[in-house]
Each structure stands twice: as C-alpha cells, then as structure tokens.
Amino acid sequence: VPVISTSVSLIMGFSCLLFSEFSIIAQFGALSAASMLFALVADLLITPILMGKIRLVSLWDILSLRLDAAVIRSSELFVGMSTYQVRKAILLSEVRSFAPGEVIIRQGAVESEMYMLLEGTVEIYLRKNDRELHLAECQPGAILGEVGFVRPTQRTAEVRAREPVQMLVFEASRVRYGMRFYPHISAKLNLNISAVLGSRLADNIQRVREYSDDRRRAPRFSVSRPVTAMLGDGTRLTGSIRKLSMDGGSLFLVDGHRLKKGDELNIELGDLGLVGAEVLRELKNEVIVRFHADKEMKKDLLSWLRAMDSEDLN
C-alpha cells in the first residue's frame, strides 16, 4: 500500500506540470509521470515474477549463515573449500526436516536431488520381491543421492529417517544455474562429487569381491536335521535345518513368523550345543540367520556340517 500510494501521488504531482505554459516543463512532467507509472507496474507485476525465479544471496546472508563445523569437516562434499565457498554453495540449497520413519528418498523414484545429512540418523533399505533388506545407517555428514544429482535416474534404494533429521538438499538445476558466476567454487564442488562417486564405486567393487570370495570359501550343506531355537524370553521354537554354512543359513521353524529382523536366538546344533545367531529375515516360517561365531567356532561348525553331510550321503 505505501508503494502504491506514494507512486500514485508522484504521478499526479508530475501530471500537474502538463498544464504549464512552458513546453519543456510540460514534457518533463509527462516523462516523469510515465516513468513513475512504469515503475509502479514493474513493482506490482514484473518484480514478483523475477523474484519467484531468482534467489538473491547477499553478503549478510553469507556472514550470518551458521554451520556445524564438525559436520562440515567430516563431509566429503566440501573437501578443500574455504568457509566462504562452503557457505556460498550451501546458500544455493535448502534445509528440510523429516520426522522419524518418514521416507526421504523413495526407491524407484526419478529425482535429481542430492542430500547431505546435518542432524540425526537415517537408514537405507533395499526392497526386492516383497522383501526389505537393511543395508546401512548414515550419520551426520553423509552424502546421499549423488548419482541422481549428476544424472536424473531411478533411486536404487530407500532412505528413511530413524529419528528427527535435518537434510541439506541440493537440486541439480538450481545449483548449476546459481554456480554459473562462480566457476571456481563449481569446479571444487564437482570434483568432490566425483570423488564421492569414485569412493562408492570402489567400495561396491570391494564388497562384490569379498562376497564372491566368501561364497567360494564357505560351502553350504543341505542337511536334514531337526533343530530347536531358543529365544531370549525362554520360548522354544522347533523345526528343521534347510541349508547351513559356517556363517549361517536357512531354517524352517514352526511359528517362525513370530521372529523379525534383528532378533537374537540360540540354536541347538547337536553335539555343538547352543550357537548364538541373529535373524536376518523371515518369510513364511523360513528364517535366515547369521551365526555369532568366532574363528574357532566356525571351524567346529564346518566340521559338524561335513559330518552331518557325510551321514546323509551314507
């Protein structure tokens, strides 16, 4: 209202000069009134449209931005960047809050956002064939969704908040547009994103190698034996062995549906006695477990499984 009333008053005031007998003064009044009219139209129409598409970052914004130094130092995204450069990059992002259990990244969605965890803990899950596999937990400073930031693609896993979390969200097109005038900062940011991608790729390759080596080293035995599992509250579940290795395996347990991922139980394996195990997943009473066994126990397990396998062959 003040802008409109002031502009109208000035337009009317300059318009009074049109009644002057001096042509120069009349022309000055007409040009001034027209200028004020165009300025008023720009303030009411053009400026809101421009401000809806452009984010202004002032020096005060940069100086007043508060950062958790520990989180910034631990993040791979800002390696080798000065405090000013970090704040400039962060001001092109936005902070989002998520409640416990809320989905941050949905598996299968096509997105171009990259996330940096500021506060709280998130969990990563993989959904496949109506099953859900817990992959990892991430702490503050972790980078998520960097592949989608480089190239929009389907998310390969689901990320959920385990507790109230705050995420710094970088939208690809917005960051690229804002970084056009800061090529040095953009180069460092892209280099760090490339380093994150390279590190993830190297980790995945190493996991595949370790998994392949474990699969070769740890033979599985299909032995048919009754088995008893004891829960922490003393409940006993009976069933039979399906496939086992020295690391764990598959059991069929009556009432196995009572178990859930992460449950601890003791499995009675003949002469070996009770062996501690953790439930990895359960599907229709088929329970996949992982043994809590040290090196010596694993040797005993392997010997016992070989002996049971030999008895079945004979």
N, C-alpha and C positions, 0 to 999 in steps of 0.2 A: 504493500500500500504506500509507504513513503516514497519508493522509487517512482511509482505511477503518478502520485500527486505532484511530486517535485517536477517530473518530466512534463506533465500537462501544464503546470504553472509556467514553466520556462517557454513552452511552445506558445502559450497565449501571450506571454510577455514579448517575445520576439515578434509575434504576429502583429502587435500594435505598431511596430516600426513600418509595416506596409502602408500605413496611412501618411507617412512622411512625404513632404513635397520634394525632398532630395532623393533622387533615384538611387544613389549609392547606398544610402541608409536603408531605403526600402528593400534593395537587393540583399543587403546584409541581413536584415530581419527575416526575409524569406528563406535564405540559405540556412540561417541558424535554426529557424523553426523546423525546417525539413530535416536537418541533422539530428535535432532532438527527437523528432518523430521516428526516424530510422533507428536511433539508439534505443528508444523505448521498445520498438518491435523486436530488435535483436535481444534485448534483456528478457523479453517475455517468451520468445519462440526459439531463436537460434541458440542462445546460450544454454538452455536446459538440454537441447538435443546434443550439443557438443560435450557437455559435462557428463552426459549419460554414457558416452563412449570413450572419454579420456579421463585418466586418473592423474591428477596433479600431485607431484611429490615435492614438497618444499624442504628447504634446509632444516627448518624447525622440526618437520616430521622425522627426518633422519637423526637429528640430535636427540629427540625425545623418545625414540624407539628403545625400549628396554629389552635386552637379550639375556638369556641364561647362558653365561659364559661357558659353564661346564658342558651344556648340551651342544653348543656351537663347536667347542673344541673337539668333542667326540664324534661329530658328524663328518662323514666323508664328503659331503656336498660343498663344504666351504674351506677345504684344504688350500692353503696358500693365498687366501684372500684377506685383505685388511678389514678392520672393523667397519670402515665406511663402505667398502664394496659389499660386505655381507649385508649391511642394513639396506643398502640400495637394492640389492636383489630381493630381500625379504619384503620390502615395501611394494613389490610387484606381485606379491602373493596375498593370501588371506588366511586368517586363523579360523578354524572350525572346531567346535566342541562336539563330542559324541558321548552318549550315555552308555553304561555297561550293557553289553550284549548287542549293541547297535552295529549294523553292518557298515563298514567304511568302504570297502571295495568288494563288489559282488562278482563272483565267478561267472564268466561268460559275457559280462557287460563290456561294451566297446567304449573306452574312455581315453582321455589324453591328459589326465591329471597325475602329478607326482606328489607324494606325501612325505613330509618329514615329521616324525613323532616328537612333540615338545614335552608332553607330560603324560604319565600313565603307562599302561602296558596293553599291547594288542596281541591277538593270537591269529595264526594263519592256519586255515583248514583247506583241505582238498576234497571236493565232492566227486564221487565216481560210483556209478551203478548203485545209487541209493545208499551209498556208504559215505561216511565222513571221516577223514584221516587228519589227525592233528599233526601239523608239520613243524611249527616253531612258535616261539614267543619273541616279541621285539620290545626293546627298551628305548627310552628317550634318546634321540639322535639317529635312530634308524631311518633309512630311506626306503620307501615303498612305491611301487608303480612306475619305476623309472623307464621301463620298456615302453609303456603306453605314452609317456611324455615324449620319447624320441619318435615313436610312430604309433598312432592310434591302432590298437589291436585288442582282441578279446583277452580279458583277465583270466589268468590260468589258475587262480586260487582265490579264496575268500578271506578277507581280513575283518575281524570283529574286535570291538573294544572289550577288554576284560574288566576294566574299571573306567571311571570317568577319564577321558583323554582329551588332549588338545593336539590338533594336527595343523601344520603349516602346509597349505595347498597351493601348488604351482600349476596353473593352467597353461598348457604349451603355447597356444596362440597369443595369449596375453603377455607372457614373459618374452616371447620373441619380439612382439611389437614394441614392448617397453625397452628392450635392450638394443634397439636399433641405433640409439645415440650413445651407447656405452659399449663399444666393441671389445674393449679390454676386459671389462667385467664379464661380458658374454662369453669370451674365449675361455676364461678361467672356469666359469660355471659349466660350460660344455665339456671341458677337459675333465673336470671332477665327475660329471655324469658318466663319461666314457670309462673312467677308472672304476666307478661303481659297477657298471655293466661288465667290465672285464673281470673284476673280482668275483662277481656272481657266477659268471661263466666258468672260471677256473674252479670255484667251489663245487659246482654241479658236476664238472668232469671228474673231480677227485672223488665225489660221492659215488658216481657210477662205477669208477674203478674199484673202490672199496667194496661196493655191493657185489660186483662181479667176482672179486677175489673171495669174499665171504661165501658166496654161493658155491664156488668151486671147492673151498676148503671144508665147508660144513655139509657133509652128506645128510640127507633126510631118510628116515626109515619109516616104512609103513608097517607098524606092528600092531597086532590086535591084542590089547590087554585091558582089563578093567582098571579103572582109576577112581580115586577118591580125592576130592578137593575140599579143603577146609578154609572157610572164610574167617575174617578177624573176629567175628562175634561167636565163633564156635560152630556155625552151621556147616553141615557136611553135604556136599553135592556128589552124587555118584554118576559114573558114565564110562566112557571108553576112550582109548587113545586112537587118534586117526593118523596123524603124521607128526613126528617129532625129530628135532635135531638137538645138538648140544646147546643151542641158543634159545630154543623154544619150539613152538609148533601149534598143532591144531588138536583140540579135544572136543568130544561130544559129551556134554553134561546135561543130565536131566535138570530142569529148572535153571538152565544156564542163562535164560533170558533175564534172570534177576541180576546178572552181572552187568557192569558198564565199564567203559574205558577208564583205566587208571586204578581199578580195584585191585587190592592185594590179596593173594591167597597162597596157601601151601598145598602142593600137590604131592600125594603119596605115590612114589615110584618103586615099588617092590623093595629090594634089599637096600636101595639108596636112602630110603626113609623119606622124610619131608623135604621138598625143594621149594624155596620161595619163588614166586612168579608174579608178574603184573599182567593184567588184561589189556591187550592192545585193541581188540574189538570183539563184538559178539553179534552173531547173525543166526537166528533160529536155532539157538542152543549150541551152535558151533562156536567155540571160544578160541580165539587166537591169543596165545600167551607168550611172554618173554621171561626166561628164567633169570633170577638173580643169582648168578653162579660165578665164582672166581675161576681162575685158571685150573686149579686142581679139581674143582667140582665139575668143570666142563669135561675134563679128561675122564672122570668117573662116569659122567652121563654118556659120553661117547662109547665107552666100554660096555656099559649096561645095554645101550641100544643095539650095539653089534651082537651082544649075546642073545638078546630077545629076537633079533632078526634071524640069527642062526637057528634058534629053536623053531621059529615059524617055517624056515626052509626045510628042516628035518621032519 
